Amino acid sequence: MAENKQNTTLERRPDCVTEIRMGNTVLVVSGFFKKDTTDTAADKMMKVLEAEAAAGHKAQLSP
């Protein structure tokens, strides 16, 4: 008889969820942060904006 391996990790809720509607389709994106991180969501967004600026992209603000 084969051993049944059980999933020992607990399922956790995502740290952020974004839903985007495109026509008849709804895209749902779930984001998770590392448990032991010291960066805040604002810190992570600042890094993204700095990388975009360094690459020469202009930020698009939605109306």
PyMOL commands that set and color helices and strands:
alter all, ss='L'
color gray80, all
select helices_A, chain A and resi 41-54
alter helices_A, ss='H'
color red, helices_A
select strands_A, chain A and resi 16-22+25-31
alter strands_A, ss='S'
color yellow, strands_A
deselect
rebuild
show_as cartoon
